[in-house]
């Protein structure tokens, strides 16, 4: 794992390492699928028809070099060409130059679920029809995603559908960092930003993606049950569902409303409530309205800091405005500890204005707000050392902008609240008509009711994502 604040150093090291000569022809031979498989996958995606495409391509006779699977693991790349400012389109062109167009998917035109359903489905159909080469390609396939944390999470969520459908194996995922924070990329050794000599480093990334060992990542399901309302413009990671069951952690005031709205989503890095999500919401709206202002990670961070000041994160006293009160006035927090079935209510400090539920040891561009805690402190609090595959989440609080700034510069840790294997939040709005939530950097405005509670359940997804270890 990258140590906090190491993104600059890691980018320089990546640049130096990237100077090692990797021959393009050798790389292409080792990661490129046979041409008929590349074309079949594309045709299946374009036509949304696995059966007809598989039957059509299996009818051909393939021989010689073109029908041999790659020597190592074949690689497909997903790129968010809108990420990374001008680097997105240039990186896409470089990837197509190195491995051909058919194995590079632009997320503006091919969505991850389409690839899973039709692209991988086509390889599976060919294998079912007796194509041993396609079977081997499907079993050895690996995926690279070039984008930010939201893009990586989007792809991991789609690949996770393979578990539910019994369509293993799930391709391991490597990362090329193109976003602002890139915490998933940092956590698995792929660096915090695109290296200076990114053109040669791209070859090294593809080479490593096909050969490096794999590791595991917990993912977490978020289920929101609220009085019948609609979340306006929810992020793509949050979907409306027909209904969700409630395992109520504590007693509620009054009765549950007869009609409720339900949403579900998955996160890999963090889920947060409060002022940090409100700042993120303002930033995302500005970026969508005026994309020319946010042309890269540095400009994004400058704009983000400006929003932090503008929205009261630093300067407005909590007591002057009900919307800036501590979260304990509207939130109850319950957890289940590892190997326990009973809910336990956890007190929220009165000063806390943001609550963050953290899965990775990297947050907000490589910081570790949970901190590297000493064994005696862990034992005293009943905590264990935080890992990305331990089935536990760390819950910490931030008081206001000044406190958050000290946490982000790692002068202090966040306020340690709890560590749990399952979490439930209960919101009761009072004077609040809305709150702000976010998952993995995707914020939204959450409606709240004065008369009825909104519940947010966080539970571990029963399977883990498979990542390629870039260290």
C-alpha positions in Angstrom: 0.0 0.0 0.0 1.2 3.5 -0.7 2.1 5.4 2.5 0.1 8.7 3.0 1.4 11.6 1.0 3.5 9.4 -1.2 1.7 10.1 -4.5 4.4 12.6 -5.6 7.2 10.3 -4.8 5.5 7.3 -6.4 4.8 9.2 -9.6 8.6 10.1 -9.9 9.5 6.5 -9.2 7.0 5.3 -11.7 8.6 7.6 -14.3 12.1 6.3 -13.6 11.0 2.7 -13.6 9.1 3.3 -16.8 12.4 4.0 -18.6 13.0 0.2 -18.7 12.7 -0.9 -22.3 9.5 -2.9 -23.1 9.2 -3.8 -26.7 5.8 -2.9 -28.1 5.6 -6.0 -30.3 6.4 -8.3 -27.4 3.9 -6.6 -25.2 1.2 -6.8 -27.8 1.8 -10.5 -28.4 1.5 -11.2 -24.7 -1.7 -9.3 -24.0 -3.7 -9.2 -27.2 -6.5 -11.6 -28.0 -6.8 -13.4 -31.3 -8.5 -11.1 -33.8 -11.7 -13.2 -34.2 -12.3 -13.0 -30.4 -11.8 -9.2 -30.4 -14.2 -8.8 -33.3 -16.8 -11.2 -31.8 -16.8 -9.3 -28.5 -17.3 -6.0 -30.3 -20.1 -7.4 -32.5 -21.9 -8.9 -29.5 -21.8 -5.6 -27.7 -22.9 -3.6 -30.7 -25.8 -6.1 -31.5 -26.7 -6.9 -27.9 -26.9 -10.6 -29.0 -24.5 -13.2 -27.6 -26.1 -16.3 -29.2 -26.2 -15.1 -32.8 -22.7 -13.6 -32.6 -21.2 -16.7 -31.0 -22.9 -19.0 -33.6 -21.7 -16.8 -36.5 -18.0 -16.7 -35.3 -17.8 -20.4 -34.4 -18.8 -21.3 -37.9 -15.4 -19.9 -39.2 -12.3 -22.0 -39.1 -9.4 -20.5 -37.2 -5.9 -21.8 -37.3 -2.3 -20.8 -37.0 -1.1 -17.9 -34.9 -4.4 -16.0 -34.8 -6.2 -18.8 -32.9 -3.6 -19.0 -30.1 -4.4 -17.4 -26.8 -1.9 -14.8 -25.5 1.2 -16.1 -23.8 0.3 -14.4 -20.6 -3.0 -12.8 -19.5 -5.1 -11.0 -22.2 -6.0 -7.5 -21.2 -8.9 -5.2 -22.0 -8.9 -1.5 -21.0 -11.8 0.8 -20.0 -11.0 4.4 -20.1 -13.1 7.4 -19.1 -11.8 9.8 -21.8 -13.3 12.7 -19.9 -11.1 12.1 -16.9 -7.7 13.7 -16.4 -8.3 16.8 -18.5 -6.5 16.5 -21.8 -4.7 13.3 -20.7 -7.9 11.3 -21.2 -8.1 11.5 -25.0 -4.3 11.3 -25.4 -4.1 8.2 -23.2 -6.9 6.5 -25.1 -5.0 7.1 -28.4 -1.8 5.7 -26.8 -3.6 2.5 -25.5 -5.1 1.9 -29.0 -1.7 2.3 -30.5 -0.2 -0.3 -28.1 -3.0 -3.0 -28.2 -5.4 -2.2 -31.0 -8.8 -0.5 -30.9 -11.0 -3.5 -30.2 -9.6 -4.1 -26.7 -9.9 -0.5 -25.6 -13.4 0.5 -24.5 -14.3 4.2 -24.1 -16.9 4.5 -21.3 -18.7 7.2 -23.3 -19.8 4.5 -25.8 -19.5 1.1 -24.0 -20.7 0.8 -20.5 -19.2 -1.8 -18.1 -22.5 -3.8 -17.8 -22.7 -4.1 -21.6 -19.2 -5.6 -21.6 -20.0 -8.0 -18.9 -23.3 -9.1 -20.4 -22.4 -9.2 -24.1 -18.6 -9.1 -24.4 -17.7 -11.7 -21.8 -21.0 -13.5 -22.6 -19.7 -13.9 -26.2 -16.5 -15.5 -25.0 -18.5 -17.8 -22.8 -20.7 -18.7 -25.7 -17.8 -19.5 -27.9 -16.3 -21.7 -25.2 -19.7 -23.5 -24.8 -19.6 -24.3 -28.5 -16.3 -26.0 -28.1 -13.8 -23.1 -28.7 -10.9 -24.0 -26.3 -9.0 -20.9 -27.2 -11.9 -18.6 -26.3 -12.3 -20.6 -23.0 -8.7 -20.0 -22.1 -8.9 -16.3 -23.0 -12.0 -15.9 -20.8 -10.4 -17.7 -17.9 -7.1 -15.7 -18.1 -8.6 -12.2 -18.9 -7.7 -9.2 -16.9 -9.1 -5.7 -16.9 -7.4 -2.2 -16.7 -9.5 0.8 -15.9 -8.2 4.3 -16.6 -10.1 6.8 -14.6 -10.9 8.1 -11.1 -12.3 6.3 -8.1 -15.9 6.6 -9.3 -15.0 5.0 -12.6 -13.1 2.2 -10.9 -16.1 1.5 -8.6 -18.5 1.6 -11.6 -16.4 -1.2 -13.3 -16.0 -3.2 -10.1 -19.7 -3.1 -9.5 -20.5 -4.5 -13.0 -17.9 -7.2 -12.7 -19.4 -8.1 -9.3 -22.6 -9.2 -11.2 -20.6 -12.2 -12.4 -20.6 -13.5 -8.8 -24.3 -13.2 -8.6 -24.8 -15.0 -11.9 -22.3 -17.8 -11.2 -20.2 -16.8 -14.2 -16.7 -17.1 -12.7 -13.9 -16.4 -12.8 -14.1 -12.6 -12.2 -11.4 -10.8 -14.1 -8.8 -9.1 -11.8 -8.7 -5.3 -12.1 -5.7 -3.0 -12.5 -5.8 0.9 -12.5 -4.4 3.8 -14.4 -5.1 6.9 -12.2 -6.9 9.7 -14.1 -9.1 11.2 -11.3 -8.6 13.8 -8.6 -8.1 11.6 -5.5 -7.3 8.2 -7.0 -7.4 6.5 -3.6 -8.3 3.0 -5.0 -5.3 3.3 -7.3 -3.0 4.4 -4.4 -4.2 1.5 -2.2 -3.2 -1.1 -4.7 0.1 0.3 -5.7 -0.8 2.0 -9.0 0.1 5.5 -7.9 -1.7 8.7 -7.2 -1.4 10.3 -10.6 -0.4 9.7 -14.2 3.5 9.6 -14.3 5.4 12.4 -16.0 6.6 10.0 -18.8 3.2 8.5 -19.1 3.6 7.3 -22.7 6.4 4.8 -21.8 4.8 4.1 -18.3 1.6 3.0 -20.0 3.5 0.1 -21.6 4.8 -0.9 -18.1 1.4 -0.7 -16.6 -0.1 -3.0 -19.3 2.8 -5.4 -18.8 2.4 -5.4 -15.0 -1.4 -5.7 -15.3 -1.0 -9.0 -17.1 1.6 -10.6 -14.8 1.3 -9.1 -11.3 -0.2 -11.1 -8.4 -3.8 -10.5 -7.3 -5.3 -9.5 -3.9 -8.8 -8.9 -2.5 -11.0 -5.9 -1.7 -14.1 -5.7 0.5 -17.1 -4.0 -1.0 -20.1 -2.6 0.9 -23.8 -2.5 0.0 -25.7 0.7 1.0 -29.5 0.4 1.3 -31.6 3.5 1.9 -35.2 3.3 3.1 -37.1 6.6 3.4 -40.6 8.1 3.4 -41.9 8.0 -0.2 -39.9 10.6 -2.0 -37.5 10.7 -5.0 -33.8 11.4 -4.8 -33.2 14.1 -7.4 -30.3 13.3 -9.8 -28.8 10.4 -7.8 -25.3 9.3 -8.7 -25.0 6.3 -11.1 -23.8 4.2 -8.1 -27.2 4.6 -6.4 -30.2 2.9 -8.0 -33.9 3.0 -7.1 -35.3 -0.5 -6.2 -38.7 -1.9 -5.5 -38.2 -2.5 -1.8 -35.7 -3.3 0.9 -36.0 -5.2 4.1 -35.3 -3.3 7.4 -33.4 -4.9 10.3 -34.2 -2.1 12.7 -31.3 -1.6 15.2 -33.3 0.3 17.8 -36.8 1.6 18.7 -38.2 4.3 16.5 -40.7 7.0 17.4 -44.1 6.4 16.0 -44.9 4.1 13.1 -43.1 3.5 9.8 -44.9 5.2 6.9 -46.9 2.9 4.7 -45.3 4.1 1.5 -41.5 4.1 1.4 -38.8 4.7 -1.3 -35.8 2.5 -1.5 -32.3 3.0 -3.1 -29.3 0.7 -3.2 -25.7 1.1 -4.1 -22.1 -0.2 -3.5 -19.0 1.6 -2.3 -15.4 0.5 -2.1 -13.6 3.4 -0.4 -15.9 5.5 1.8 -19.5 6.6 2.6 -19.9 10.0 4.3 -22.6 12.2 5.8 -22.5 15.9 6.5 -20.4 18.9 5.6 -17.8 17.2 3.5 -20.6 15.7 1.3 -22.2 19.2 1.0 -18.9 20.7 -0.2 -18.5 17.8 -2.7 -22.1 18.3 -3.9 -21.4 22.0 -4.7 -18.1 21.2 -6.4 -19.7 18.5 -8.6 -22.5 20.8 -9.6 -20.0 23.5 -10.6 -17.9 21.0 -12.6 -21.0 19.8 -14.5 -22.2 23.4 -15.2 -18.7 24.8 -16.1 -16.5 21.9 -17.1 -13.9 24.3 -18.5 -13.0 25.3 -14.9 -12.0 21.8 -13.9 -9.3 20.6 -16.3 -7.2 18.5 -14.0 -6.4 17.3 -10.5 -4.7 20.6 -9.4 -7.5 22.9 -10.6 -10.1 20.5 -9.1 -8.5 20.8 -5.7 -8.3 24.6 -5.8 -12.0 24.8 -6.7 -12.8 22.2 -4.0 -11.0 24.3 -1.3 -12.9 27.4 -2.4 -16.2 25.6 -1.9 -15.1 24.5 1.6 -14.7 28.1 2.6 -17.9 29.3 0.8 -20.2 26.8 2.5 -19.3 27.4 6.1 -16.9 24.5 6.6 -14.3 26.8 8.0 -15.8 30.1 9.2 -19.5 29.8 10.1 -20.2 29.0 13.7 -22.5 25.9 14.1 -24.8 27.7 16.5 -25.9 30.4 14.0 -27.7 28.2 11.6 -29.7 25.0 12.3 -28.3 23.5 9.0 -24.8 23.6 10.5 -25.5 21.8 13.8 -23.6 18.8 14.9 -24.9 15.6 13.3 -25.9 13.9 16.6 -29.0 16.1 16.5 -30.3 14.3 13.4 -28.5 11.0 13.3 -28.4 7.9 15.4 -25.6 5.4 14.8 -25.7 1.6 15.4 -23.1 -1.0 14.6 -22.6 -4.8 14.7 -19.2 -5.9 15.7 -17.5 -8.8 14.0 -19.0 -12.2 14.9 -21.9 -10.5 16.8 -25.5 -10.5 15.8 -26.9 -7.7 18.0 -26.9 -4.0 17.2 -25.1 -1.6 19.5 -25.8 2.1 19.6 -22.7 4.3 19.4 -22.6 7.9 20.7 -21.7 10.6 18.2 -19.6 13.4 19.7 -21.5 16.7 19.7 -18.8 18.5 17.8 -18.9 16.2 14.7 -20.2 17.7 11.5 -19.1 15.0 9.1 -19.1 11.2 9.7 -17.0 9.1 7.4 -17.2 5.3 7.0 -13.9 4.2 5.6 -12.9 1.0 3.9 -9.4 1.9 2.5 -6.4 3.3 4.3 -6.4 6.0 1.6 -8.8 8.9 1.7 -8.8 12.4 0.1 -5.8 11.9 -2.2 -3.8 9.5 -0.1 -4.4 10.6 3.5 -4.9 8.1 6.3 -7.4 9.9 8.6 -7.9 6.8 10.8 -4.1 6.9 11.5 -1.6 4.2 12.2 -2.8 3.3 15.7 -0.5 1.8 18.4 -1.3 -1.7 19.6 -2.1 -0.6 23.1 -4.6 2.0 21.8 -6.3 -0.6 19.5 -6.6 -3.0 22.5 -8.0 -0.3 24.7 -10.7 0.7 22.2 -11.5 -2.8 21.1 -10.3 -2.1 17.5 -8.1 -4.2 15.2 -5.6 -3.0 12.6 -7.5 -1.7 9.5 -7.2 -3.6 6.3 -9.1 -3.5 3.0 -10.1 -7.2 3.2 -10.9 -7.6 6.9 -14.7 -7.3 6.7 -14.7 -4.2 8.9 -15.3 -0.5 8.4 -13.7 2.4 10.3 -16.0 5.2 11.4 -14.4 8.6 12.2 -15.7 12.2 12.5 -14.5 15.6 11.4 -15.5 18.7 13.4 -15.0 21.6 10.9 -12.7 22.8 8.2 -9.8 23.6 10.5 -10.0 20.2 12.1 -10.3 18.5 8.7 -7.3 20.4 7.5 -5.2 19.2 10.3 -6.4 15.6 9.7 -5.7 15.9 6.0 -2.1 17.1 6.7 -1.8 14.2 9.1 -1.0 16.3 12.1 -3.8 14.5 13.9 -6.2 11.6 13.3 -9.9 12.0 12.8 -12.2 11.5 15.8 -12.3 7.7 16.3 -16.0 6.7 16.7 -16.3 3.0 16.0 -15.2 0.0 13.9 -18.0 -2.4 12.7 -18.9 -5.2 10.5 -22.4 -3.7 9.8 -23.7 -0.2 10.3 -27.1 1.5 10.5 -27.8 5.2 10.5 -31.2 6.6 11.4 -32.0 10.1 10.2 -34.8 12.3 11.6 -34.8 15.7 9.9 -36.3 18.0 12.5 -35.6 21.5 11.0 -33.5 19.8 8.3 -35.4 19.3 5.0 -32.4 17.7 3.4 -29.0 16.4 4.1 -25.9 15.6 2.0 -24.4 12.1 1.5 -21.7 10.7 -0.7 -20.2 7.4 -1.8 -16.7 7.2 -3.2 -16.8 10.9 -4.2 -20.3 10.9 -5.7 -22.5 13.2 -3.6 -26.2 13.7 -3.6 -28.9 15.7 -1.8 -30.9 13.4 0.6 -34.5 14.3 1.4 -35.4 14.2 5.1 -38.7 14.1 6.9 -39.6 15.8 10.2 -42.1 13.1 11.0 -40.6 9.9 9.8 -37.1 8.4 9.9 -34.8 7.6 7.0 -32.6 4.5 7.4 -29.2 3.8 5.8 -28.0 0.2 6.2 -24.4 -0.7 5.3 -23.5 -4.4 5.0 -20.6 -6.3 3.5 -21.2 -7.7 0.0 -20.8 -11.5 0.4 -18.0 -11.6 -2.2 -14.8 -9.6 -2.6 -13.5 -7.8 -5.7 -10.3 -9.2 -7.2 -7.5 -6.5 -7.7 -4.2 -6.7 -9.4 -1.4 -5.6 -7.0 0.6 -3.0 -8.7 3.3 -2.7 -6.0 
